Amino acid sequence: MSIKKKVLRLLLLIFCSTEFSFAQQLPQFAYGSLNPEFYNPAVSGITKSINASAIGRTQWLNITGHPTAQALTLSSYVPNLHGGLGLLILNSQLGVQRNTYAMVGYSFITGNKNHRFGIGARGGIIQSTIDGTKLRAPDGFYSGSIINHNDGLLPINAVTSTAPEFSAGIFYLNKIMNIGIAGSHLLSPSLKYSATSGKLSVDEARNVSGSISFLINRENTISLKPCAFVKYNFNELQSEASLLIGYKKSGWIGAGYRGMSSNNPDAIIGFLGINLSSNFEIGYAYEYSISKLSSVNDGTHELLLHYSVSLTKPAKPEKIIFTPRF
């Protein structure tokens, strides 16, 4: 069997090889470390602006069944609520499993124009689908429209499950630094799918994420933004670091690395962005895989669209700089 077929089988069967299986961490985004609102509901409204972001990601190109993900976030500061409201819609596909999240949240915000602190929560649902027609078990029989996995736990058609989802976080922001920590899957949702015999169950593990970034030379022609980001699901720790270089109003370039230990090297990341106006920016990221899958994939592509409108009027016009998401 070729390496690609082995990888495909792994992607298709990794979550259904036993009756109870544990999902991986939340979908990762190269721009996730620079867009903490995706992971942290406390970010919603903290810049006292209206924000809309869309991210699309295609991971491990050239591997059949490779992961893909799309995310949309909308948020706004609401003075009467002393905080911000946010919406997150996320779709992720890994092999035969598709998860769709729909969540709304609120963040209480305190502070002034120099220092702001937010504490927020977000709740909603996960709808998950497993397409059993695409599964191929080692001992199964498949001929034309006949599907027999020879395993009563595996579905022979598309099955769905719905579960509640809840996340919470805290976030601090000033003119130079921002730092936050958040938790996802806090209710430990269990997705149960009907199968030929019994139920297939996928448990979503709790996740904790943390982010920190600095903005250096804010008022100069060239600005620097170093960032660090970690995710932990109480089993595996994933970390990354990046540096973006901004030039006036034009945009940014940068590089990053995911997998900050010799045991879990993942990817080298390149960033490129352009400010089309003072409110609208586009970012692109390419990841070159350095894991054991590097020989069978052509990398990962990601596209970010971000629109922002400030709800405050500064006493003096500030220099526009690259700041994906906030």
C-alpha positions as CSV (number, residue, x, y, z in Angstrom):
1,M,0.0,0.0,0.0
2,S,1.3,3.5,-0.9
3,I,2.1,6.1,1.8
4,K,-0.8,8.3,0.5
5,K,-3.3,5.4,0.9
6,K,-1.9,4.7,4.4
7,V,-2.4,8.3,5.4
8,L,-5.9,8.4,3.9
9,R,-6.9,5.3,5.9
10,L,-5.5,6.9,9.0
11,L,-7.6,10.0,8.4
12,L,-10.7,8.0,7.8
13,L,-10.5,5.6,10.7
14,I,-8.5,7.5,13.4
15,F,-11.7,8.6,15.2
16,C,-13.7,5.4,14.8
17,S,-11.3,2.6,15.6
18,T,-12.8,2.0,19.0
19,E,-16.3,2.5,20.5
20,F,-15.1,5.6,22.4
21,S,-12.7,7.9,20.7
22,F,-11.3,11.3,21.5
23,A,-11.1,14.1,19.0
24,Q,-8.1,16.2,18.1
25,Q,-7.7,19.8,19.2
26,L,-9.7,22.6,17.6
27,P,-8.9,23.3,13.9
28,Q,-5.7,25.3,13.7
29,F,-5.2,28.5,11.7
30,A,-1.9,30.1,10.8
31,Y,-3.6,33.5,11.4
32,G,-5.2,32.2,14.6
33,S,-2.3,33.5,16.7
34,L,-2.9,36.9,15.2
35,N,-6.7,36.7,15.4
36,P,-7.3,35.6,19.0
37,E,-11.1,36.2,18.8
38,F,-11.4,32.8,17.0
39,Y,-10.3,31.1,20.2
40,N,-11.1,33.7,22.9
41,P,-14.6,35.2,23.3
42,A,-13.2,37.9,25.6
43,V,-11.7,39.7,22.5
44,S,-15.1,40.6,21.1
45,G,-15.6,44.3,21.3
46,I,-12.4,45.0,23.2
47,T,-11.1,47.4,20.6
48,K,-14.4,49.3,20.6
49,S,-14.9,48.6,17.0
50,I,-17.0,46.5,14.5
51,N,-15.0,43.6,13.2
52,A,-15.7,41.0,10.6
53,S,-13.2,38.3,9.7
54,A,-13.3,35.3,7.4
55,I,-10.5,32.6,7.2
56,G,-10.3,29.7,4.8
57,R,-7.7,26.9,5.2
58,T,-6.7,23.9,3.1
59,Q,-4.2,21.7,4.9
60,W,-1.8,19.1,3.6
61,L,-2.7,19.6,0.0
62,N,-2.4,16.5,-2.3
63,I,-3.6,14.1,0.5
64,T,-7.0,12.7,-0.2
65,G,-9.3,13.5,2.7
66,H,-7.0,16.2,4.0
67,P,-8.3,18.7,6.6
68,T,-10.1,21.8,5.6
69,A,-11.6,24.6,7.7
70,Q,-13.5,27.8,7.3
71,A,-14.3,30.3,10.0
72,L,-16.4,33.5,10.2
73,T,-16.3,35.9,13.2
74,L,-18.5,39.0,13.6
75,S,-18.2,41.3,16.7
76,S,-19.0,44.7,17.9
77,Y,-18.7,46.8,21.0
78,V,-22.1,47.8,22.5
79,P,-21.8,50.7,24.9
80,N,-25.2,50.1,26.6
81,L,-24.0,46.5,27.4
82,H,-20.6,47.7,28.7
83,G,-19.0,45.1,26.5
84,G,-19.1,43.4,23.2
85,L,-21.2,40.8,21.3
86,G,-19.7,38.2,19.0
87,L,-20.7,35.5,16.6
88,L,-18.6,32.5,15.5
89,I,-19.4,30.1,12.7
90,L,-16.9,27.4,12.1
91,N,-16.8,24.5,9.6
92,S,-14.1,21.8,9.6
93,Q,-13.7,18.6,7.6
94,L,-11.3,15.8,8.4
95,G,-11.6,12.7,6.3
96,V,-15.2,11.5,6.6
97,Q,-16.1,13.7,9.6
98,R,-17.5,17.3,9.3
99,N,-18.1,19.5,12.3
100,T,-20.0,22.8,12.1
101,Y,-20.1,25.2,15.1
102,A,-22.6,28.1,15.6
103,M,-21.9,30.2,18.7
104,V,-22.8,33.6,20.1
105,G,-21.0,35.3,23.0
106,Y,-20.7,38.3,25.2
107,S,-17.6,40.0,26.7
108,F,-17.7,42.4,29.6
109,I,-15.0,45.1,29.0
110,T,-13.5,47.5,31.5
111,G,-10.6,50.0,31.3
112,N,-9.7,53.1,29.3
113,K,-8.1,54.0,26.0
114,N,-4.7,52.9,27.3
115,H,-5.6,49.7,29.1
116,R,-8.6,47.4,28.5
117,F,-9.6,44.1,30.1
118,G,-12.2,41.7,28.9
119,I,-13.9,38.6,30.3
120,G,-16.2,36.7,28.0
121,A,-18.1,33.5,27.3
122,R,-19.6,32.0,24.2
123,G,-22.2,29.2,23.7
124,G,-23.9,27.3,21.0
125,I,-24.0,24.0,19.3
126,I,-21.8,21.5,17.3
127,Q,-23.4,19.6,14.5
128,S,-21.3,16.7,13.3
129,T,-21.7,14.4,10.4
130,I,-19.8,11.1,9.6
131,D,-20.3,9.8,6.0
132,G,-20.2,6.1,6.4
133,T,-20.4,5.5,2.7
134,K,-16.8,6.7,2.4
135,L,-15.4,4.5,5.2
136,R,-13.4,1.4,4.2
137,A,-12.7,-1.0,6.9
138,P,-9.8,-3.6,6.5
139,D,-12.2,-6.5,6.8
140,G,-15.1,-5.0,5.0
141,F,-16.7,-5.9,1.7
142,Y,-17.4,-3.3,-1.0
143,S,-18.8,-3.9,-4.5
144,G,-20.8,-1.3,-6.4
145,S,-23.5,0.0,-4.1
146,I,-22.9,-2.7,-1.6
147,I,-21.3,-1.5,1.6
148,N,-20.5,-4.0,4.4
149,H,-17.9,-2.8,6.9
150,N,-18.2,-6.1,8.8
151,D,-18.2,-3.9,11.9
152,G,-21.5,-3.1,13.5
153,L,-20.1,0.1,15.1
154,L,-19.4,1.8,11.7
155,P,-22.3,3.4,9.9
156,I,-23.1,2.5,6.3
157,N,-24.6,5.9,5.5
158,A,-24.3,9.5,6.6
159,V,-25.1,9.9,10.3
160,T,-25.3,13.1,12.4
161,S,-25.1,14.2,16.0
162,T,-25.6,17.5,17.8
163,A,-24.1,18.6,21.1
164,P,-23.8,21.8,23.1
165,E,-20.6,23.8,23.1
166,F,-19.3,26.4,25.5
167,S,-16.1,28.4,25.8
168,A,-14.8,31.2,28.0
169,G,-11.7,33.4,28.3
170,I,-10.0,36.6,29.6
171,F,-8.0,39.1,27.6
172,Y,-5.9,42.1,28.3
173,L,-4.9,44.8,25.8
174,N,-2.8,47.9,25.8
175,K,-1.0,49.9,23.1
176,I,2.1,47.7,23.2
177,M,1.0,44.2,24.3
178,N,-2.0,41.9,24.4
179,I,-2.3,38.6,26.3
180,G,-5.2,36.2,26.8
181,I,-6.2,32.7,27.9
182,A,-9.3,30.8,26.9
183,G,-10.9,27.4,27.3
184,S,-13.0,25.5,24.7
185,H,-15.1,22.4,24.8
186,L,-15.6,23.2,28.5
187,L,-18.7,21.0,28.7
188,S,-16.8,18.0,27.2
189,P,-19.5,17.5,24.6
190,S,-20.0,13.9,23.4
191,L,-21.1,13.3,19.8
192,K,-23.1,10.1,19.5
193,Y,-23.9,8.6,16.1
194,S,-26.3,5.8,15.4
195,A,-24.7,2.8,13.7
196,T,-25.7,-0.7,12.6
197,S,-25.1,-1.9,16.1
198,G,-25.0,0.4,19.1
199,K,-23.6,4.0,18.9
200,L,-20.3,5.4,17.8
201,S,-19.2,8.1,20.2
202,V,-16.7,10.9,19.7
203,D,-15.8,12.9,22.8
204,E,-14.5,16.4,22.3
205,A,-11.6,17.0,24.7
206,R,-11.3,20.2,26.7
207,N,-8.9,22.7,25.2
208,V,-6.9,25.5,26.8
209,S,-5.2,28.1,24.6
210,G,-3.0,31.1,25.4
211,S,-1.7,34.0,23.2
212,I,0.6,36.9,23.6
213,S,1.9,39.5,21.1
214,F,3.7,42.8,21.2
215,L,3.7,45.8,18.9
216,I,7.1,47.3,18.6
217,N,7.9,50.7,16.9
218,R,4.2,51.4,16.6
219,E,4.7,55.0,15.4
220,N,7.6,54.3,13.0
221,T,7.7,53.4,9.3
222,I,8.7,49.8,10.1
223,S,6.9,48.0,12.9
224,L,7.4,44.6,14.4
225,K,4.8,42.2,15.9
226,P,6.2,39.1,17.6
227,C,3.5,36.6,18.7
228,A,3.4,33.3,20.6
229,F,0.5,30.9,20.8
230,V,-0.1,27.6,22.6
231,K,-2.9,25.0,22.7
232,Y,-3.3,22.2,25.2
233,N,-5.9,19.4,25.4
234,F,-4.6,17.9,28.6
235,N,-2.8,15.3,26.4
236,E,-0.9,17.1,23.7
237,L,0.7,20.6,23.8
238,Q,1.1,22.5,20.5
239,S,3.0,25.8,20.4
240,E,4.0,28.3,17.7
241,A,5.8,31.6,17.4
242,S,5.8,34.2,14.6
243,L,7.1,37.6,13.7
244,L,5.3,40.1,11.4
245,I,7.0,43.1,9.9
246,G,4.7,46.0,8.9
247,Y,5.4,48.9,6.6
248,K,3.4,52.1,6.9
249,K,-0.1,51.5,5.5
250,S,0.9,49.0,2.9
251,G,0.8,45.6,4.7
252,W,3.1,43.0,6.3
253,I,5.4,40.1,5.7
254,G,6.5,37.6,8.3
255,A,7.5,34.0,9.2
256,G,6.5,31.6,11.9
257,Y,7.2,28.1,13.3
258,R,4.8,25.6,14.8
259,G,6.0,22.7,17.0
260,M,8.4,24.2,19.5
261,S,10.0,21.0,20.5
262,S,12.0,18.2,18.8
263,N,9.1,15.8,19.5
264,N,6.4,17.5,17.5
265,P,7.8,19.7,14.6
266,D,4.9,20.6,12.3
267,A,5.4,23.5,9.9
268,I,7.4,26.6,8.8
269,I,4.9,29.4,8.0
270,G,5.2,32.4,5.7
271,F,2.9,35.4,5.9
272,L,2.0,38.1,3.4
273,G,-0.6,40.8,3.8
274,I,-1.9,44.0,2.2
275,N,-4.0,46.8,3.5
276,L,-6.5,47.6,0.7
277,S,-7.8,50.5,2.7
278,S,-7.8,51.8,6.3
279,N,-10.6,49.4,7.1
280,F,-10.0,46.3,4.9
281,E,-7.0,43.9,4.7
282,I,-6.2,40.6,3.1
283,G,-3.7,38.1,4.5
284,Y,-2.2,34.9,3.0
285,A,-0.2,32.2,4.7
286,Y,1.6,29.2,3.4
287,E,2.8,26.4,5.6
288,Y,5.7,24.1,4.6
289,S,5.2,20.8,6.5
290,I,8.3,19.4,8.3
291,S,6.5,16.6,10.1
292,K,6.5,12.9,8.9
293,L,3.8,13.9,6.4
294,S,6.1,16.2,4.5
295,S,6.9,13.7,1.8
296,V,3.2,13.2,0.8
297,N,1.7,16.7,0.9
298,D,2.3,19.9,-1.0
299,G,1.8,22.3,2.0
300,T,-1.0,24.2,3.5
301,H,-2.7,27.4,2.2
302,E,-4.7,29.9,4.2
303,L,-6.5,33.1,3.3
304,L,-7.7,35.9,5.7
305,L,-10.2,38.7,5.0
306,H,-10.6,41.3,7.7
307,Y,-12.8,44.4,7.9
308,S,-12.9,46.8,10.8
309,V,-14.6,50.1,11.7
310,S,-13.7,52.0,14.8
311,L,-16.6,53.2,17.0
312,T,-14.5,55.8,18.8
313,K,-13.0,59.1,17.6
314,P,-9.4,59.6,18.7
315,A,-8.3,63.1,19.6
316,K,-5.5,62.9,17.1
317,P,-5.5,60.7,13.9
318,E,-3.4,57.7,14.6
319,K,-1.0,56.1,12.1
320,I,-2.6,53.1,10.4
321,I,-0.6,49.9,11.0
322,F,-1.1,46.3,10.2
323,T,-3.1,44.6,13.0
324,P,-5.0,41.6,11.8
325,R,-8.2,41.4,13.7
326,F,-7.6,44.2,16.2
